[in-house]
Amino acid sequence: MTIIHRKVASIGLAVGMVGTLGVLAAGTAFAGTPPAAATVATTTTTFAAPGAEAAAVAAQQTATLMSEYTASTAAESKLMVGAWLPYWQDASGSQEVALNLTSFNEVSPFSYEINSQGLITDDLLIGSGVWAPYFAALKSANVKIIPTIAYFDANGIYTLLSNAATRQHAEDTIAQLVQGEGFNGIDIDFEGMTPATRPYYSLFIEGLAMRLHPEGQSLTCTVVPRTPPSSLYVTPPANIVYPENYPLLNQYCDEVRLMAYDQEGVDLKLDASKGGNGTLYGAVADPDWVKKLVTYALQYISPKKIVLGIPTYGYEYEVSWANNVTTYQVVRAFDYDDAMARAQAIGVTPARNNAGELSFTYQSSTYVQSSNTYTIPSTEPAALMTPSSTAPTTFFVSFPDATSIMQKVALAAQYGLKGVMLFKADGQMDPAIWSQLP
């Protein structure tokens, strides 16, 4: 078994781990300094909150979902709660998990990457032993450790899995990794696959299950969710072949995690109904979209295996309108702390929008060119009607808070799902969430 231990873990990890482990081992208050809110310089001159109509719709939606949440308290108490721990926020993420340990049943360090030859890279340096005391403390609190192995290159995934020798070698290597490190299981997160990879990905999942299950270890499959074709296409194709075989995943995976985020403009029906009337609509995960993903998956996968992925981050968009089309250019991702700091810096209070998230707009002299763009046919949004000559660019920020996160938790309980998985624990979530999770 060959694993590369990449030297990317921050020096701050060692410092952060000391305070974190103190909480875990001794139950004392965290002695470290939490990350400070970012101070953002801006050339903003004007801003606007969402319109009254959108706010009213959002308020009604929130009230409905929270009513469902209250009605399903008993079922929700049985929900599994987990979070991905990203290697790029290792210190702050590990602290956040430690300080809120009683909220978690599973933690998935986003640590490992694999290439087309089956070589695994250890981004968090787990193999060096630095994480051993931390993981031991999690286990003592009955928190399962299920690291993620990620691969996001379509051609590379096909090369890895279509060759029987490299595929089976990868299965052996992963099984040895799980057993050698004493993990509770492994999470496979392969994204961007083409339909041609489908039979080989299925064999890979089956092979992993055959190696892990006899040892009492679990196999988790993280998948890109499926927007129903009727919402995804103007005219749905007759036959759609997906890279993941849902019935097979139901057979071999102990958990199937739906990445119910990065919605953007993928749902044409919601785009028209919520963003076509002059309202800005840049949802990360609208509950109405998430419902569609869940109900589609439930046709093929047991609810007791489905884990709903919930975003803790949002996006900033540069927005413009011309010829009855609103264009959204994704500028950057925004965590809760950063988004609130930006709003405070420009003097605006975020308001609940019609996707159940918080949002605000502002105008700036800055212009950003982005290749990540989508459009929604729309009347002209009110936020774009009065540009300033000195700040002609309009930005729209939409992001989740504890209320919007709990909307998705309520959905998971409503549909009897196994649990929820937060993406991501990085020290920048809305702190109010910790008193509300089941």
N, C-alpha and C positions, 0 to 999 in steps of 0.2 A: 504494500500500500504506500503510494507516494502522495504526500500532501505538502504544498508549498505554504510556508508561514510568512505571509506578506507583512512587511514592516510598515503598516499604516495605522495601527492603533495609536491613539494620541498619548503623549506623555502625561496629559491630564488624567488619563485613566487611572494611573497608579494613585494619584492624589484622591480622585473621586472614589476609588474603591475603598480606601481607608475609612472615609466617613460612612460610606454605604454599608460596609460590612459591620461597622460599629452598630448600626441600626439593627441589622439582621441578627447579629450574635448576642448583643446585650440589651436590645430594646430601648436604647437611649436615643435622645433627640439627635438629629443630623447636625454635625458640627461644621460641615462645609458651608460654602457660600453658594446659594442657588444662582443660576444664570440670571444676570440682570436683563431687564427689558431693553431692547435695542433703541437707540436714539437715532432717528432718521432725519436727515436734512432734506428739504424739499423746496421747490419753487412754486408751490401751490398758491393759487389765488382765489379759487372758488371751489365749492363742493356742494353735493346734494345727496339727500337720503332718498330711498325708494319712495315711490308715490303712495298716496293713501290707499288706493285700490289694491295695489300689490301687498301692502302691509296688512290690509284687512283679510285678504285671501290667506296670507301666511299665518295670521293669528288664528283663523278658523282651522287651518290644517294642523297647526300645533296643538290646539285645544282638542281636536279629534284624536290625534295620535296619543297625546298624553292621557286622554280618557281611556283609550285602549290599554295603555301602559298600566294605569291604575287598576283596571279590571283584571289584568293578567298577572298580578303580583305573585300569586302562588306559583304559577308556572314559571315565572321569570326567576324566582329564587333558585331554580334548578339549572339555570343557564350557566354554561361554562364561559368564563371570561379570560381572555388571553391578550397578549400584545406581542408585536414584532419589536425586537430590540435592534436598531440599526447600527452597523459598525461605524458609520460616519458621525454618530452622536453617542458613542459608547459610554462616556463618563456621565453625561447628564441623563441618558436613558437608563443606565443601571441604577442611578440614584432614584429616579422617579419610580421605578419598579420596587426598589427596596423600601422607599418611604410609604408605599401604598400596597404593601405585599398582601394584605388580607383581601384585596380586590381580585387577585389573580389565581387562576387554576393552571394556566400554561404560559410559558414564555418561549418565544422563538427568536433566538439570536440570529439576526440577518448577517451571517458570517461567511458562509462558504459559497464559492463559485466553482463551476466546472467548465472545462473546455471540450473541444471536439474530439480530443484524444482520451478523455476521461480523467485528466489531471485536475485535482481539486486544490483550490487556493483557500487558505484559512485567513480571512481578512481580520478577524478579531484575535488572532494568535491564541485560540483556544488550546491548541496542542502544546503551547509553551508552558501551560500549567498556571498562568496568572489568574485565570478565571476559576480555578478549582475550588477555592474557599467560597466564592460567591455562589457557584452552582450548588455546592454542598448545603449552603444555608437555604437556598430555594427549595431543595429537595426536603430538607428537614421541616419546611413549612408546607409540604405536600403540593408544591408547585412543580408541574412537569416541565422538563426541558426538551424542546423539540426544535433543534436548529433548522434553518432554511438553507437549502442548496439551490442557488439561482443560476439561470442561464437565459439570456435575452436575445440571442442571435439565431434567427431562423435557419440559416444555412448551417451554422455550427451544430445546432441541435439535430438537424437531419443527418449530418455526417456522423455524429456520435451514435445516434440510435439506429440508423439503418444498417450499420455494420454489426453483425452479430457478435464478433469478438470484442469490439470496443464497448458495445452495450453491456454485455455480460461481465466484462471486466469492471465497468462502472458500477454495476449492481453489487459485485463482490466488494469493491472498495468502499462503497457507501455502507454496506452492512458491517464491514470491519470497523469503520469509523464509529458507527453507532455503538457497537459492542465495546470497542476499545475505550471510548470516552464515557461510557455508562449513561448515554442519553436514553430518554424514554421513547424516542422515535426520531423520525426525520420528516422534514417538510420539503416537498419537491415543488419548486416554483419555476417552471419553464414557460416563458412568454414569447409571443410573436411567431409561434409555430404555424406552418402551412398545413393544409389538408393532406399533403403527401406524407407527412410525418405521422399521421394518425395510427397506422398499424404498428409502427415501431415504438411509438410512445406507449401504446397499449401493452406491448410485450415487455417494455421496460417497467411499467407499473406492476404488471403481474409478476415479473422476476423479483422485484424488490419485496413484494408482499410475501413471496415464497421464502425469502431469506430472513425477513424480519419477524413475521408472525410466529414461527415456531419458537423464537427466542423471547416471546412476550413483548416485542417492541412494536410500536404503532407506525403506520404509514399515513402521512397527511399529504393531500394533493391540493395545492393552491392553483386556482384556475381563473382565467379571464371570464367574466360572466357573459351570458348571452341575452342581449336585448332581443325581445321577440321580433321575428322578421317583419311583422305587420307594423312595428314601430320603427324598425331600422331602415326599411326600404320604402320608396314610393310604390314600386311594384315588386313584391318579393319574388326571388328566383324560385323556380319549380323545385329544385333540389339543392339543398345546402349541406355541404360536408364540413364538419367541424374537426379541428385537430384532436380535441378530447372526446373520447367515447364515454358519455355520461353513465350509461348502464354499467360499463366495465368499471368505472371509478367507484360506482356504488357497490360493486362486488368486492373490490380489492382494497379500497382506501378506508381507513378508519374515520378520517375526517376529509371532507371536501370543502375547502375554504373559498368562498366566492368573493373576489375582489370587487366589491360593489362601490367603486369610486372611479374618479376621472371620467365622469359622465360627459361633460362638455356638450357638444352638439349632436350626440349619437342618437337620441330619441326624437325623430321627426315630429311625432304627435305632440310630445310635451313642448318641443321647440315652438310649434305653432300655437298651442293653447296658452303657454305661459310667457313666451318671448316674442310672439307675433303681434302683440297689441301695443307696442311701444314701451314695454317693460324690459329692462336688461335682465338677461337670464344666463348666468354662467355657473350653473350648479355643479358642485363636485359630486354630490349624491342626493338628489331629490328623493324623498321617501316614495313618491309616486313611481319613480323609475325603479327604485330598489324593490318595491312590491312586484313589479313585472319580472325582475331577475329571479326572485325567489320562487314565484309561482311557476315560472318556466322550469327551473331546476327541479322543483318538486314532482314534475312529471316523470322524472327518471331516477332521482336520488332520494333516499329515505331522509325525512326531516331530522332524524336522530344522528345523521352523519354530516349535515350541512352546518357549517359555521359561517356566519355573516361577517365579512370584512368591512370595517367601518373606518372612514378616514378621520384623522385628527388635524388635517391640514386643508388649506384652500388655495385659491389662485388669484393673482392679479392679472387683469386683462387690459390691454389697450383697446378701446372700442371706438368705432366710427360708423357712420351711416351714409349711404348713397344709393340712389335708385331703388328705394324700398327694400334694402338689405342692410342688416346690422352685421358688422364684421368684428369678431373677437380674436385678438392676438394674445396668446398666453405669454405673459412677461416673466413670471416667476411663481414659485410656490410660496405660500405664506402660512406659517404656523400661527396658532392663536395669539401667543405673546407678541409676535412681530406685527401681526395685523392690528392688534389693539394699540400697540406703540405707534404705528403709522397713523391710525385714526386720531390718537391723542395729539400727535405732532401737528396735524393739520386742523385740529379743532372741530372734529365731526364725531357724532355718536353713531356707531353702527346700528342699523335697524334690521328687524327680521324681514326676509324677503319671501317670495312665493315658492321658494324651494326649501323653506324651513331653516335656511342658514342666515348668518349675519352678513350684512354687506354695506358698502358705502362707495361713493364715487368722489373723484376730485379731478381738477384740471391742472395741468402742468406744462411747462415749456419743453419738457423732455419728450423725445420721440424715440420709440424702440421698434426695431424691425425684427419680427419673429416669424419663423417658418411654421410654427404650430398655430394654425389658424382655422377657425370654422365660421360659418355664416348662418344667419337665421333671417328668412324673409320677414319684414317687420315694417310697421309704421315708424316714423322717427321717434326715438326715445326722448322723453322730456329732458333727460340729463345731457343730451347732445345738442339742444336747441340754442343755447346761448354761450358759444365758445368765446373765450377772451383772446384778444389780439396778442397778448403777452404770454398766455398759457393756453394754446389752442388744442392740446391733446387731452383727451378724457380717459381716465383710468377707472376701472371697476374692480372692486375687491369683494370676493365672496368666500366665506370660510365658516367652519363649524365651531360651535361652542358646546357646552354641556347639554343644553336643551336639544340641539339638533342631533347630537350623538345619542341621547336617550330616546329620541324618536326611532332610531334604527334598532336600539335595544328592545324597544316596545314591539317593533315588527318581528324581531326574532322570537320573542315570547309568544306573540299572537299566532305565529305559524308553527309553533312547537319545535323550533330548531334546536340543535345541540348547544349552540352558543354563539358568542361574538368574539371577534378578533380585532383589536385596535391597531391601525397602521398610522402612527407608530408611537412607541414610548420614547420620547426624546427630551423630556423635561420642559416642553413648551405647550402642553395641553391646557385647556381651561381647567384650573384647579377645582372648580365646582363639581367636576365629574366624579371625584373620588367619594363624595358623600351620597352619590346617587346610583352608582353601579350596584347591581344585585350582589 
